[in-house]
Amino acid sequence: MTDGQIQYQPRTGVDARFRDTFIEVKVGVDAMRTLRGALFRLAEIVAAEPGTSGILLLTDSIVTEHRLLTEWETAKQIIRKELLARLSICVIDEDGALVGVPRPPDEAMRRVLKEVAAHESGQLIERGIKTDFAFVVQKLLLLNLFTGGDAISVGELAAKAGCSFPTAAQVVKNLGSLIERTTDRRVQLKYFPQEKFDQFAASSERARMTVRFSDTSGQPRSPESLIQRFERDPPHGVAIGGVLGARHYFKSLDLVGTPRLDFSVHAPRGRMDLEFVKDLDPALKLEPDPQRPAALVVHAVRHADSMLVDEKGSLWADKVECLLDLKEAGLGAQAEQFLDWLRRQAALRNRG
């Protein structure tokens, strides 16, 4: 199946159309009111065009098949029988299996629905990608170094990372002489050489499950207008990073303008809810080509403790996330400037 066979965002306003079937995607639905409203809206669209059908597709949802069947019985009392016969609800569960009510889709439509779900919700992350705890533990130690935190026990480090004690202990052991140990067996980074940091940064795109979006409208909204939209009703667990985040911490960052937006999403279980991107601007679509410019980029924060910073009414990605965003965006000079500032701040705190 290819995108060329699927029409995304047809004039009707649903997410996609495949031949005579309208498809509306909802991510993370946990309330029957939301599901019911989406089904009724889809029914109106199908009713306006004879010969069409509609599928409401739920991804990353906690709605059970039993609750779907109950809701379907309710819909029977409200939606005309001949119209309801042209509708169905499908759910893609955590394992990628697809359940349909009142009937399952055929194999061809299953492939279509999975492709549409990937396109619309951003769930292009390969199933089975495990958290890179070597990256996560190093990142937490680096953040502790840059923010002047006290030495931490390996057990606390494992809890913040979301990994087992032996896993965290092995990562610490592998860092060798870079680690300083206190008499009560707490640990912290003494320093982090440039060569080690470059290796760490090189692994960040995969470790953070980076997802890129480009504007398809031809008239892209400015980063400032998108941030204004975002801050009106910021979604839970989503923080501003990148250039804006670095400037939040380091006002003197040498860069004019904001070339792109970066957001960090707390996703300790490896599944990112990217519905907020569609709410910001429906013209933002997944950009699979890493060589093409992106207007907005989302990174997963995979440690158990999000480490997101709530300041001045906004949620900000941590300093290491912002630093990695600059590196990944190709803003090498700004990344070096920000890294130098973080190192100087850490040195000042140590002297104090």
Helices and strands as residue ranges (DSSP letters): G 3-5, E 7-8, E 16-18, E 21-27, H 32-47, E 53-59, H 65-76, H 81-84, E 87-92, E 98-101, H 107-121, H 133-146, H 154-161, H 165-174, G 176-178, E 179-181, E 187-189, H 194-202, H 204-207, E 211-215, H 223-232, E 238-240, H 242-249, E 261-266, H 275-280, E 284-286, E 296-301, E 309-311, E 314-316, H 319-328, H 332-351
